[in-house]
């Protein structure tokens, strides 16, 4: 059971790193709270929040290497 959980987590981690690699060139935009207008665009707020998670995971991976 633990092996299956570890495999699932490894797959999710790899997917997150893939997203970061694919969109890291947009980091300045995706990390800019000024770009977020959560009153008129909850989608942008969601994108901002999700990008922060992706970026933080990628940074942890980078510091562990």
N, C-alpha and C positions, 0 to 999 in steps of 0.2 A: 504494500500500500504506500509506504513512504517513497519508494522508487517512482511510483506513478505520479505522486504529488511533485516530486523533484523534477521529473520530466515535464510535467505541465508548467511548472514555474519557469523552467529553463526555456520552454517554448514561448511563454508570454514575455519573458525578459528579452529574448531574441527579437520578438515582434516589436517591442517598444524601441529597442536599439535600431531596428530597421526604419521605423518611423522617424526617429531622430536623424539618422543618416540621410534620409530622403528629404527632410524639410529643414534641416539645420541652417541652410542658407537663408531661411526666412525668420531666423531667430529674433532679429531686431524688431521686426513687425509683430511677430506672435508674442513677444515678451513686453511689448509697449502698452502699459495700462492706458495711455492717452488714446490709443486706437480703439479701446474697448468703450462701447456705449451700451452699457447693460440695460438702460431704460428702453431703448428702441431696438436693441439687438441682443436678445438673450443667447443667440447662437454664438456671437462673438465672445460673450462672457464664458460660455462653455468651452469654446476653442482655447481661449486664454488659459483657463484653469487646467484643461487637459494638457496643453503644451507645457505648463509649469511642471506637471508630474513627469512627462516624458523627458524634459530637459534635466530635471533633478536626478532621475534614474540614470540617464546617460552620463551625467557628471560624476555620480558615485562610481560607475563602471570605470570611468577614465582615471579617477584617483586611486582605484584599487589595482591598476595595472603597473 
